[in-house]
């Protein structure tokens, strides 16, 4: 596994997609959250109405806005990077070089997922740190115990948002392109929204992390949030299996 | 180590593919696979390397079904099929280190330095592969495929994009490795070039191996086209 982990880490670190994705997920979400804070400070009644509970100009409202942006924008951002990690091997033609090696292709796929998970965790921690910085600079004052908990929950949301993008890896493999994975990432955002509107969000792993973070953990049970694990596990195994059984027949 | 196909067939929905292929690569032997575009060269090479499973027949690597070959056996195979294993965002050195690690090379840095010298890649070592010419990218791919001194070498059109200096380095590299006991299979359109290094030239047409050409044959291109023409006429009947 070690050569594959090294290879995947080197590829992600050296790529423009990795750098742009890092900026988009960490800096982008922090800046957008700050922009919503600034919008709330403008006092425009129409804007305040649109922002709803996120317009309170305190840590609670600020982190609520960040959670909303992370759940949709973060899923797209994480999804694009994950799709590139898998789909680029087909687009660049390097997939032929990943056959006939002493490393199993399923091992390569799992190494890709592991490196992605490490990167996503680092980005979620960086995002939390940037949100803290933005909030302090914006004068939201010292954090209360509840605010620290909300910030920790935001980090958890970031990691879970990256995790629920797992079908993207499978789709990029089956579709053999980055575009196939990105399309599925967009589809996942739509599905999450529909499941919330239909009232089933807590039971749908695509939506439960966002509901959990935005309700301060009240609207989602431990069992419901725990469903994220088997959901991610199934798509990880499906991806590893797809790499194992892959033939270059198209 | 040997690599062989035994009545191996792999067909596609459009009717193309390779059919009933019997081919053996022996240690110390260079086999050249020649054929027109679409004749089945790449398909055959993909099947030999486990990228395609045969519908019928079998491919064996070191006496073992290729689908079941252990990692230690694959560590002794080097290949370049269609695209070099060279990531555009990485430098030449990084790409070679990556390939060496994936092939379980123990002395990565020494191995990479040696192959950089062998393929004259020194001036480009810190350049990103995307900034290289096609020919130099091909050199990187060949270096990545050969640096671990494999016992079985499969190269699909390795002379693509190479300049004359690159061609000479490739030729010397393959001859040295086959002299050291490696079994080599190369496909090419350049009959004169492969005739210089091949011990055996196998002609493929419409997915079937239709015979051998003697590398020493004068006017080998004419002999090649004649064998393809006869096979096409036989197929038409």
Contacts between the chains, C-beta under 8 A, distances in Angstrom:
chain1	res1	chain2	res2	distance
A	3	B	101	4.0
A	3	B	102	5.3
A	3	B	104	7.1
A	4	B	102	7.4
A	6	B	98	7.8
A	6	B	101	6.0
A	7	B	98	4.9
A	7	B	101	6.6
A	7	B	102	6.2
A	10	B	90	6.7
A	10	B	94	6.2
A	10	B	98	6.4
A	11	B	87	5.8
A	11	B	89	7.2
A	11	B	90	7.0
A	11	B	98	7.9
A	14	B	87	7.5
A	14	B	89	4.5
A	14	B	90	5.2
A	14	B	94	7.1
A	15	B	89	4.7
A	16	B	89	6.9
A	92	B	83	7.2
A	92	B	87	6.9
A	92	B	88	6.6
A	93	B	82	6.2
A	93	B	83	3.0
A	94	B	83	6.3
A	94	B	85	5.7
A	94	B	86	7.5
A	94	B	87	6.3
A	96	B	46	7.8
A	96	B	51	6.6
A	96	B	79	7.9
A	96	B	81	4.6
A	96	B	82	5.6
A	96	B	83	5.7
A	96	B	85	7.7
A	97	B	79	7.8
A	97	B	80	7.6
A	97	B	83	7.1
A	97	B	84	7.2
A	97	B	85	2.8
A	97	B	99	7.5
A	97	B	141	8.0
A	97	B	144	7.3
A	98	B	85	7.6
A	99	B	49	5.8
A	99	B	50	5.9
A	99	B	51	4.8
A	99	B	79	7.9
A	100	B	49	4.3
A	100	B	50	6.0
A	100	B	51	7.5
A	100	B	74	5.9
A	100	B	77	5.2
A	100	B	79	5.2
A	100	B	154	7.8
A	101	B	74	5.8
A	101	B	102	5.4
A	101	B	103	6.7
A	102	B	71	3.9
A	102	B	72	6.9
A	102	B	74	4.5
A	102	B	75	4.0
A	102	B	102	7.7
A	102	B	103	6.6
A	102	B	104	5.1
A	103	B	71	7.2
A	103	B	102	5.7
A	104	B	71	7.6
A	247	B	51	6.5
A	247	B	52	5.3
A	247	B	53	6.0
A	248	B	46	5.7
A	248	B	51	4.3
A	248	B	52	6.3
A	249	B	12	7.1
A	249	B	52	5.9
